[in-house]
Amino acid sequence: MKKDSAKPGKQRAKIREGSFTKRHKTMSGRLSSSLSETYGRRSVPIRRGDTVQVQRGDYSEITGKVLKVDYARGRINIEGATREKVDGRPTVAWIHPSKVVVTKLDLGDKLRARSLERGRATPQAGERIAATGGGQSR
């Protein structure tokens, strides 16, 4: 995405007011190392049903299923991540997807499974360079 301005507020506004496809892309989470090796990609859009582990923040080390994905807020709701309101009642805690690592994917959607398989068939960048002779010209 081309950067039109260096001002952080304008960058946030561009994401907030962006199209659904841009918001969906920003709601991606990093894959765990084992999943990353399996599927040959680094991140994937987070969906309801995926199992994630929170890496940073107040809820770090919590592992649970994604219950809701809110594209308007740009946050996800994870099973087990709750906080207490002032009157003592528990409420859901919304977590930014950049703070989580996807540990298990929900592959109930055939299109998603097919998309991940396409990524698996593509050679990695290091493999492409090795196949072309190491990237050096003579």
Beta strands, then each sheet from edge to edge (+ up, - down):
strand 1: 28-31
strand 2: 43-45
strand 3: 51-54
strand 4: 63-70
strand 5: 75-84
strand 6: 90-95
strand 7: 100-104
sheet 1: 2+ 1- 7- 3+ 4- 5+ 6-
end
